[in-house]
C-alpha cells in the first residue's frame, strides 16, 4: 500500500495551496465541491461578498474555483468540515521542505552545540553530522550520541547526512497522529457514525455523546465499512463520468455548429444587404452584431452548460481519485475517515446528476430558428429575429350568400373578398345600378327607359325608384344573386367590417377562380375558362396578351404591377404588364405551378406551389433556388409579406390547417397557428404585401363567411437560457 511519502509525490499545487491567498493551506475547510480553502480566506469571502449574497442568499458560499455554491451551517465557515487530508499533506510537505533546507544550508553546523566542521563537505562519507527526523535538527557526532542516550529521544530516527545527500538512506516523513482541533493533545481515534466524522475521546463526552443518540465506533474498526461503501460507488461513478464525457462531446459538436452558424449567417447577411448601398451599410454591422451577439449568447449558454457538466464530471473524477489514493494508504485511517462523508456526498451527487439533454436541445433549437431578412423600407432596412408570437388575431364576418371564394390585401392595407351576394332585381335579366357605387335597386315602374334613384320603402319592405339621379341598366344572367367584391372600409389592423361592395353583374360567381389587386386599387380577376379581367371604373378583358391555349391556376402582382399567371396544364408562368401585354414567359420541364407569390420588395424571386405539395423558390429565369417540402402537406397555398417572409398555409390528411413562415432561403421561422379545424375544406390565404405584416385566412364559407386575420409579432432576443 502507498505510504504518506508516496502519496506526497503525487500531490499537485492545488491540493496544498489555497486558490484565494495562493499560500499553503491553513486550517483548510472543505466545500461541497471537494475544493478546500483556508478558514480565514473563506471568512473574508463571506464578509466581503455583496453581489453573490443578493443572488444566492447569506447562507451560501461560492467556490473560488468552480463557482458552485455551498450551504453554510449556522456556525458559519467554522461549521464546515475540516480537511484533515489536506492538513496532513501540508504538514508533511513543510517537514520535507525544512529537512531539505537544513541539509543544504546547515550540514556543517550542529544545531545543538553550534560546532562546525569546515574541513569536510557534507557529501563525503566522513561527515560526522547526522539528522533527526523528529527534532528536524542537524547534530554533530557528540550531540548525536547524547541524543540517542536520552530516554525521550532514544526512539527518534537519526541518519548520517552524507548518506542522506548521496541517496543511500531515505527518511520517511513523520506519521503524524492527527490531534483533535477542539481538544489539544487528544488523538482522533473514534468515529461518530451519526455525524460521519472522526472524533476524540473528549468529543464523545460533549458533542458526540451516546446518550444524545450518537453511534460511536473505534476508527480502525469502522474503516472497512468506509472502504466497502466507497468501493460500491466507484463503478457507478465511473459510468457517470463516461456518460458526462459523451455528453461533453455533443456540447463540443454543438459549439462547432454555433461557430459555423455564426460564420454562415454573418456571410449571408453581408450578401443580402450589398444592394442597399451606404444606407444599408449603416445597419449592416447592427444586424451582424445582433446575430453574432445572439449566437454568442447561445455559445455562452452552451459554455455554461459545458462548465456545469465538466464540474460534475470533475467532481466524479476527483472523488474517484481521492478515493483511490485514500484506499491505497491503509495507514492513514484518520484521513480516510475525515474524507468519508464528503466523498460519499460527492459520489452520491455525481450518481444523481444526469446530462442536461433538454437544455442542449433547447440551445440547438434556438440556434436553428435564427433567421435574417432585409427590407428596403425607409424606416426599417433590416433586422434579425428568432421566432414570433401572434400579436393579434381577429375574426371578421362577410355578409354574403356564399363565400368568400378568395381574399386579397390591397396596397393600402384593406381586405377584399370575392363573394356571392344577394341583390334586388327588376325585370328578368335586368338590374338598375347607381353609377360609381354599384348599388342595385328594384325597379317598380315599367318604364325602364328612364333613369332612377332608389330608396328603401319600409312600408312595402322593398326598394323603390324615382326619376331623380343617374342610373343605368345592366343585363345579368341571375338578377337575384351574383358575384361581388366586398372590401373593408378601413385598413389593417382596423379592417374588421366588410362594408364596401363592388358588384360584378356580368360574371358568374362559380366562374371566378381567383383575383389579385394592383397599386391603383384596380383588381385583376381570373375565371375558370382561363379568361383574365381587369376591374376599374368598368370591367374589361385583359386576355389579349396571353396565348390561346392556356389555363389559369394562380395570380400574383409585384410592386411594378406586373401580373404573374400560373398555367399548370402547360407548365408555364406568364408575366403580363398591367396593360395586358406579355412581358415574359417561364417554361418548366418538371414543375406544374399552381399557386404563385412574389415579394414586393426585392430580391427578384418567385415562389410557386406544385405537386407533390412542394413550394419552390425560383429566380426570374425560372431556375429553382431551393424547395420546401413536408410529408404532412396535402394542400398548400403561399404569400409574401412586407419583410419578404414566405407564409405557407397547408392542410394534412385530416384537413387540419397550419400557417407557418419561412425565409425565402427555405428556413422555417415560426408557426402562427397549428393543426386547426376549419369548416372550409379548401385553402384561401392573403398576405399583406406592404406595411404591417398580416395574413388573412378564410375559415368558413357560405352564408356570412368568416375571415381570420393573424398579425405576427417577433419575439425579443432572450438574454438568458430558455
Order of alpha helices (4+ residues) and beta strands (2+ residues): alpha-alpha-beta-beta-alpha-alpha-beta-beta-alpha-beta-beta-alpha-beta-alpha-beta-beta-alpha-beta-alpha-alpha-alpha-alpha-beta-beta-beta-beta-beta-beta-beta-beta-beta-beta-beta-beta-beta-beta-beta-beta-beta-beta-beta-beta-beta-beta-beta-beta-beta-beta-beta-beta-beta-beta-beta
